[in-house]
Amino acid sequence: MDMNKTTTDFVAAILAQEGVPFAIQGRNAFNVLDCVGVVAVPAAMVGVVLEPIEPYRLNCDYSGRLYAYFQRNFDVVPLDAFKIGDVLLFWLAKPSKPRHIGTVLPGTNQGAAFNFMHTSESAGKVVQNALSVRWISHIHSAWRLRGLD
């Protein structure tokens, strides 16, 4: 019997990764993750296997392969319609080049409507932050994981 894969299960699996150490190419639940791993590992935990992303380095332009990874595994969502469990691509230096990923969570920090889970290179781990005006202004696109009920 197939288990139902729900957004609630996906979000719970993401929340369970909070505090996991950061490492580039990290895809090991509860041990080491990068921003792709914070989405790919919880997806696998609920039975949704994603096509892999090609290896990349932080000091190169990997925005094209990141965007292609999302096109293969997710459905685009209008920016005014994202919800809890959706995954956001963020730009950091150039608006046309996504370089970071965060998953939308219920808002609990600093009065924000939403929080998001992502890796922080400076904190060295998976963290949850408020989806503040600063972060909202850096959203490149919003996506919904295929295969969830």
Disulfide bonds with the S-S distance in Angstrom:
none
